[in-house]
């Protein structure tokens, strides 16, 4: 059993159907009150910014869907910056690119959140 588990830009590699399996394993091995700290890439060349659903790296994952299906509670993360939440606005995010984007070689932003068991 673990107090903390982290995942850095990995979930978008996992097919959506398998994400639930991954989340189940995380929930199983986290101690009560344990934290799952994760980052999930948000590709600027995919939905909700374009009509494309996937690129050669993967797909954008709805963070709201992930949280609602994780069996864990969101304790850190800004819904207005997390794809899938009602507060998320793609146009606003694009307007904040100079502030949010670090570097120019990777066509993505990073969404950061913490879930608690």
C-alpha positions, 0 to 999 in steps of 0.5 A: 500500500502506498501513500503517494502514486504519481503519473507524469504524462502517461494516461494519454498513451492508454486506450480509454477503455483501459484507463478505468483498469489503471485507475482501479489498480491505483485505487486498490494500492493507495492507502486511505487518504493517499494521493494520486498526483498526475499530469495529463497532456492536453494536445492543442491539435486535437479536440476541443481545439480542432476536430481531430480526435487523435494524433500519433501520440494519443488523444485528449482525455476528459479530466472530468470523466477521469475524476468521475470514474476514478473513485477518488476525490479531486483535491487539487487542480483548476477545473477551468484548466482541466479539459472536460469540466464545465468551467473549461473554455478552449478559447480562453485557454488558447488566449492564455497560451503565452502564459501557459505554454513553456517552450514551443517544440511540444504541441501540448499543455500539461494539466496537473491534478491531485486525487485523494482516496 
